[in-house]
């Protein structure tokens, strides 16, 4: 049976809760990421997406001028806009179940954990790449 382990990105890049948005945006742009797991003390504590960042930067709760964006990206941290305790899968989760979860919850990615330790991430793109290269 096809599992998450067959298609996940192993040992993904991570950030800490105190990482400022400027660094997160830079990492996402340079590496082409749309999702970054957030780890503290070796444990997954959250996930941040490019959408989370857009929502924070354009939030009606933060009344600001565009000139204040520079200050925002230096002072707002991952912890302030992450999804805490995200839904996860294990490497042994059947791939079809992970695909269902991505579809049902409208997620773009699922962190992969084993014994509370982040071991990978599986994204919609990982599924597409897998099936595009394994046409059997």
C-alpha positions as a Markdown table, in Angstrom:
| # | Residue | x | y | z |
|---|---|---|---|---|
| 1 | Unk | 0.0 | 0.0 | 0.0 |
| 2 | Unk | 1.2 | 3.5 | -0.9 |
| 3 | Unk | 2.0 | 5.5 | 2.2 |
| 4 | Unk | 3.0 | 9.1 | 3.1 |
| 5 | Unk | 6.6 | 7.8 | 3.5 |
| 6 | Unk | 6.7 | 7.1 | -0.3 |
| 7 | Unk | 6.1 | 10.7 | -1.3 |
| 8 | Unk | 6.9 | 13.1 | 1.6 |
| 9 | Unk | 9.8 | 15.5 | 1.8 |
| 10 | Unk | 12.1 | 14.1 | 4.4 |
| 11 | Unk | 13.5 | 16.3 | 7.1 |
| 12 | Unk | 12.1 | 19.6 | 5.9 |
| 13 | Unk | 13.5 | 23.0 | 6.8 |
| 14 | Unk | 11.9 | 24.4 | 9.9 |
| 15 | Unk | 11.8 | 27.6 | 11.8 |
| 16 | Unk | 11.3 | 28.5 | 15.5 |
| 17 | Unk | 8.4 | 30.3 | 17.1 |
| 18 | Unk | 10.4 | 33.6 | 17.5 |
| 19 | Unk | 11.4 | 33.8 | 13.8 |
| 20 | Unk | 10.4 | 37.2 | 12.4 |
| 21 | Unk | 8.2 | 37.4 | 9.3 |
| 22 | Unk | 11.1 | 39.0 | 7.4 |
| 23 | Unk | 13.1 | 35.8 | 7.8 |
| 24 | Unk | 10.2 | 33.6 | 7.0 |
| 25 | Unk | 9.3 | 35.6 | 3.9 |
| 26 | Unk | 12.9 | 35.5 | 2.7 |
| 27 | Unk | 13.1 | 31.7 | 3.3 |
| 28 | Unk | 9.8 | 31.1 | 1.5 |
| 29 | Unk | 10.9 | 33.2 | -1.5 |
| 30 | Unk | 14.4 | 31.8 | -1.8 |
| 31 | Unk | 13.4 | 28.2 | -1.4 |
| 32 | Unk | 10.0 | 28.3 | -3.1 |
| 33 | Unk | 8.2 | 27.2 | 0.1 |
| 34 | Unk | 4.5 | 27.8 | 0.8 |
| 35 | Unk | 4.5 | 26.0 | 4.2 |
| 36 | Unk | 7.0 | 25.9 | 7.0 |
| 37 | Unk | 6.8 | 23.7 | 10.1 |
| 38 | Unk | 7.6 | 25.5 | 13.4 |
| 39 | Unk | 9.6 | 23.5 | 15.9 |
| 40 | Unk | 10.5 | 24.3 | 19.5 |
| 41 | Unk | 12.6 | 22.0 | 21.8 |
| 42 | Unk | 12.6 | 19.4 | 19.0 |
| 43 | Unk | 8.8 | 19.2 | 18.8 |
| 44 | Unk | 6.4 | 20.4 | 16.2 |
| 45 | Unk | 4.4 | 23.3 | 17.7 |
| 46 | Unk | 2.8 | 24.8 | 14.5 |
| 47 | Unk | 2.9 | 25.5 | 10.8 |
| 48 | Unk | 2.9 | 28.7 | 9.0 |
| 49 | Unk | 1.8 | 29.3 | 5.4 |
| 50 | Unk | 2.1 | 32.0 | 2.8 |
| 51 | Unk | -1.6 | 32.6 | 3.3 |
| 52 | Unk | -1.1 | 33.1 | 7.1 |
| 53 | Unk | 1.4 | 35.8 | 6.3 |
| 54 | Unk | -0.8 | 37.5 | 3.8 |
| 55 | Unk | -3.7 | 37.5 | 6.3 |
| 56 | Unk | -1.5 | 39.1 | 9.0 |
| 57 | Unk | -0.1 | 41.7 | 6.7 |
| 58 | Unk | -3.6 | 42.7 | 5.5 |
| 59 | Unk | -5.5 | 42.2 | 8.7 |
| 60 | Unk | -8.1 | 44.8 | 9.6 |
| 61 | Unk | -7.1 | 44.2 | 13.2 |
| 62 | Unk | -3.7 | 45.8 | 12.4 |
| 63 | Unk | -4.5 | 49.3 | 11.2 |
| 64 | Unk | -1.4 | 50.5 | 9.5 |
| 65 | Unk | 0.0 | 52.3 | 6.5 |
| 66 | Unk | 1.9 | 50.4 | 3.8 |
| 67 | Unk | 5.1 | 52.3 | 5.1 |
| 68 | Unk | 4.7 | 50.4 | 8.3 |
| 69 | Unk | 5.0 | 47.0 | 6.6 |
| 70 | Unk | 8.7 | 47.1 | 7.2 |
| 71 | Unk | 8.2 | 47.4 | 10.9 |
| 72 | Unk | 5.6 | 44.6 | 10.9 |
| 73 | Unk | 7.8 | 42.1 | 9.2 |
| 74 | Unk | 10.6 | 42.8 | 11.7 |
| 75 | Unk | 8.4 | 42.6 | 14.8 |
| 76 | Unk | 5.7 | 40.0 | 14.1 |
| 77 | Unk | 6.9 | 36.4 | 14.7 |
| 78 | Unk | 5.9 | 33.0 | 13.5 |
| 79 | Unk | 4.2 | 32.3 | 16.8 |
| 80 | Unk | 1.8 | 35.2 | 16.3 |
| 81 | Unk | 0.4 | 33.9 | 13.0 |
| 82 | Unk | 1.1 | 30.2 | 13.0 |
| 83 | Unk | -1.5 | 27.5 | 13.2 |
| 84 | Unk | -0.7 | 25.8 | 16.5 |
| 85 | Unk | -0.8 | 22.1 | 17.0 |
| 86 | Unk | -1.5 | 21.3 | 13.4 |
| 87 | Unk | -3.2 | 18.2 | 12.0 |
| 88 | Unk | -0.4 | 15.7 | 11.3 |
| 89 | Unk | 0.1 | 12.3 | 9.7 |
| 90 | Unk | 2.7 | 9.6 | 10.3 |
| 91 | Unk | 5.0 | 8.0 | 7.7 |
| 92 | Unk | 2.8 | 4.9 | 7.7 |
| 93 | Unk | -0.4 | 6.8 | 7.0 |
| 94 | Unk | -1.9 | 5.5 | 3.8 |
| 95 | Unk | -1.4 | 8.0 | 1.0 |
| 96 | Unk | -5.1 | 8.0 | 0.1 |
| 97 | Unk | -6.0 | 9.0 | 3.7 |
| 98 | Unk | -3.5 | 11.9 | 3.6 |
| 99 | Unk | -5.0 | 13.0 | 0.3 |
| 100 | Unk | -8.5 | 12.9 | 1.8 |
| 101 | Unk | -7.3 | 15.0 | 4.7 |
| 102 | Unk | -5.7 | 17.6 | 2.4 |
| 103 | Unk | -8.9 | 17.7 | 0.4 |
| 104 | Unk | -11.4 | 17.8 | 3.3 |
| 105 | Unk | -9.6 | 20.3 | 5.4 |
| 106 | Unk | -8.4 | 22.4 | 2.3 |
| 107 | Unk | -4.8 | 22.2 | 3.5 |
| 108 | Unk | -1.8 | 22.5 | 1.2 |
| 109 | Unk | 0.5 | 20.4 | 3.5 |
| 110 | Unk | 0.5 | 18.0 | 6.4 |
| 111 | Unk | 3.5 | 17.7 | 8.8 |
| 112 | Unk | 4.7 | 14.1 | 9.2 |
| 113 | Unk | 5.6 | 13.1 | 12.7 |
| 114 | Unk | 6.9 | 9.9 | 14.3 |
| 115 | Unk | 6.9 | 9.7 | 18.1 |
| 116 | Unk | 6.2 | 13.4 | 18.3 |
| 117 | Unk | 9.2 | 14.2 | 16.2 |
| 118 | Unk | 8.9 | 16.0 | 12.8 |
| 119 | Unk | 10.3 | 13.7 | 10.2 |
| 120 | Unk | 8.8 | 15.2 | 7.0 |
| 121 | Unk | 6.1 | 17.2 | 5.3 |
| 122 | Unk | 3.7 | 16.0 | 2.6 |
| 123 | Unk | 2.2 | 18.6 | 0.3 |
| 124 | Unk | -0.3 | 18.7 | -2.6 |
| 125 | Unk | 2.7 | 19.3 | -4.8 |
| 126 | Unk | 4.4 | 16.1 | -3.5 |
| 127 | Unk | 1.3 | 14.1 | -4.5 |
| 128 | Unk | 1.2 | 15.7 | -8.0 |
| 129 | Unk | 4.9 | 15.1 | -8.5 |
| 130 | Unk | 4.7 | 11.5 | -7.3 |
| 131 | Unk | 1.9 | 10.6 | -9.7 |
| 132 | Unk | 3.3 | 12.6 | -12.6 |
| 133 | Unk | 6.6 | 10.6 | -12.3 |
| 134 | Unk | 5.0 | 7.2 | -11.4 |
| 135 | Unk | 2.4 | 6.6 | -14.1 |
| 136 | Unk | 1.8 | 2.9 | -13.3 |
